[in-house]
């Protein structure tokens, strides 16, 4: 997709929850293009430290080969499964549940 199209889509449809509207409009749209470690690059080539990513979903950093390999294996084998049954629900850790009264070491919800 062309950069101009992404900028227009951003302005028309995206709400940036931690940016002031006027400040965002003045500074312009920043489209992120890549990441490595704790840094990201925007489409213009400017490198930034991604301080927000580690708070929620990329705390190991971008481009970690062991995570990429594990995710790739899982996507090939079973990209999605319901939590009601199957290997993903059977392999949940039970150590915390063992100490709960009446749990008998079974998986707790």
C-alpha positions as CSV (number, residue, x, y, z in Angstrom):
1,X,0.0,0.0,0.0
2,X,1.3,3.5,-0.8
3,X,2.4,5.7,2.0
4,X,-0.1,8.4,1.1
5,X,-2.9,5.9,1.3
6,X,-1.8,4.8,4.8
7,X,-1.6,8.4,6.0
8,X,-5.1,9.2,4.7
9,X,-6.5,6.0,6.3
10,X,-4.9,7.0,9.6
11,X,-6.3,10.5,9.5
12,X,-9.8,9.3,8.5
13,X,-10.2,6.2,10.8
14,X,-7.6,5.8,13.5
15,X,-7.9,7.2,17.0
16,X,-4.5,7.5,18.8
17,X,-5.3,7.0,22.5
18,X,-2.2,8.5,24.0
19,X,-1.7,11.5,21.6
20,X,-3.5,14.8,21.6
21,X,-5.5,15.3,18.4
22,X,-4.0,18.7,17.6
23,X,-0.5,17.6,18.3
24,X,-0.9,14.5,16.1
25,X,-2.2,16.6,13.3
26,X,0.6,19.1,13.6
27,X,3.4,16.4,13.8
28,X,1.8,14.3,11.1
29,X,1.2,10.6,10.8
30,X,4.0,8.2,11.8
31,X,3.8,4.8,10.0
32,X,6.0,2.1,11.7
33,X,7.7,-0.2,9.2
34,X,10.0,-2.5,11.2
35,X,11.4,-3.3,14.6
36,X,14.5,-4.9,16.1
37,X,15.2,-5.4,19.8
38,X,13.6,-2.4,21.6
39,X,13.7,-0.1,18.6
40,X,11.3,0.5,15.7
41,X,11.8,2.4,12.4
42,X,9.1,4.4,10.8
43,X,8.5,4.5,7.0
44,X,10.8,7.5,6.7
45,X,13.7,5.7,8.3
46,X,13.6,7.4,11.7
47,X,14.6,5.1,14.6
48,X,12.7,5.3,17.9
49,X,12.8,3.4,21.2
50,X,9.5,1.5,21.5
51,X,8.7,2.3,25.2
52,X,5.1,1.0,25.0
53,X,5.6,-2.4,23.5
54,X,7.3,-4.0,26.4
55,X,4.4,-3.1,28.7
56,X,1.9,-5.4,26.9
57,X,3.1,-7.6,24.0
58,X,6.7,-7.3,22.9
59,X,8.6,-7.4,26.2
60,X,11.2,-9.7,24.8
61,X,11.9,-7.2,21.9
62,X,11.4,-7.4,18.2
63,X,13.1,-10.0,16.1
64,X,13.8,-12.6,18.8
65,X,14.6,-15.7,16.7
66,X,13.6,-18.3,19.3
67,X,10.2,-16.7,19.6
68,X,9.8,-16.4,15.8
69,X,10.7,-20.1,15.5
70,X,8.3,-21.2,18.2
71,X,5.5,-19.2,16.8
72,X,6.2,-20.5,13.3
73,X,6.1,-24.1,14.5
74,X,2.8,-23.5,16.4
75,X,1.2,-21.7,13.4
76,X,2.1,-24.7,11.2
77,X,0.8,-27.2,13.7
78,X,-2.3,-25.6,15.2
79,X,-2.7,-21.8,14.6
80,X,-5.9,-21.6,16.7
81,X,-7.8,-23.9,19.1
82,X,-10.8,-23.3,21.3
83,X,-10.0,-23.2,25.0
84,X,-12.8,-25.8,25.7
85,X,-10.7,-28.8,24.9
86,X,-7.5,-29.9,23.2
87,X,-3.8,-29.7,23.8
88,X,-3.7,-26.0,24.6
89,X,-6.1,-26.4,27.6
90,X,-4.6,-29.7,28.7
91,X,-1.1,-28.3,29.1
92,X,-2.0,-25.4,31.3
93,X,0.2,-25.1,34.4
94,X,-1.3,-26.6,37.5
95,X,1.2,-25.7,40.1
96,X,-0.8,-22.8,41.4
97,X,-4.0,-24.8,41.5
98,X,-2.5,-27.6,43.7
99,X,-2.3,-25.3,46.7
100,X,-6.0,-24.3,46.5
101,X,-8.4,-26.2,48.8
102,X,-10.4,-28.9,47.0
103,X,-8.6,-28.6,43.7
104,X,-6.8,-32.0,44.0
105,X,-4.2,-30.6,41.6
106,X,-6.6,-30.2,38.7
107,X,-6.6,-27.3,36.3
108,X,-8.5,-24.4,37.8
109,X,-10.4,-21.6,36.1
